[in-house]
């Protein structure tokens, strides 16, 4: 039982470390995205005339909300992981004791996670290691916290990609709106 407890604590430690790093990335991206998106949005309002300004007001506003909301949603989900370590620990223990494949998958995930920490600071790449663990967690019954935490980790790269793409779109639009406003 001591091995199960130690392994469960290592797995939850890997989760919380990933959540901590991911929250930093998400907040940083939210700040950059917010600055670029709001500047482009304001330039669009200044550069466009009445009819297109109304369209930009709605479409641009929705794009701003999505661009800033995606990394903030990631940060909130990852904060929930850090806030629910007790439930995660209980779920990982349950998974390790009821699922035969779980111990091997958790060991491989934790070993890869610990080995990747010094070499690879990219958090998005690290979330891929949790894919196999997510499949095992979803196949194990009576887990409350772990499936949601796995879903948060699995959707992390997708939501950040949305923010990055929209940041690039706003940067291009901001440049075009600046040129239109100046001339």
DAJO-V147368 format. One record per run of one state. SS is the DSSP state (h for helix, s for strand, l for the rest). FROM is the first residue (numbers start at 1). LEN is the number of residues. Records with the same first field share a line. If there is no record, write none. Layout:
# DAJO-V147368
SS: FROM-LEN ; FROM-LEN
This chain:
# DAJO-V147368
l: 1-1 ; 48-2 ; 84-1 ; 99-3 ; 120-3 ; 140-6 ; 183-1
h: 2-46 ; 50-34 ; 85-14 ; 102-18 ; 123-17 ; 146-37
